[in-house]
Amino acid sequence: MIENMFSDTLWIYTAIAGSIFGALFIAYMRDTRIALWVYGKWDRLIDYCRDRWGWTWLNQDLGAWRKVNPDLAAKIYEIEARIEKLEEVAHPPVAPGGATEILEEISRLKKSIGKKPAWPFKKAN
């Protein structure tokens, strides 16, 4: 039997041709609506099996999207770093008692608001 397998090479060519046609079919169908529908059904089936029988090995890695989209992940990290830097500049930490000048100014303004304004013109006698 092994001798026949090595002498008859037709199975090798059909396997290669089948692989090539399968890869072409998947590449063509990848972005079609029906493929997205099939992927959605497959994803739901996998989620059902994971939830029903507790197959945790079917869980996706939470950081898998970073491996698939490294440029997007790098851009997100860059934007997060910029936001943190802007927050530090916009809201500097204030130590207790460190804002005494502002508090004194607020109390001075409160006192001046409570007073009646002086009449700007003096009456001529």
Secondary structure, DSSP 8 states (H G I E B T S, - for coil): -HHHHHH--HHHHHHHHHHHHHHHHHHHHTTSHHHHHHHHHHHHHHHHHHHHH--GGG---TTHHHHH-HHHHHHHHHHHHHHHHHHHHHS----TTTTHHHHHHHHHHHHHHHS----SS----
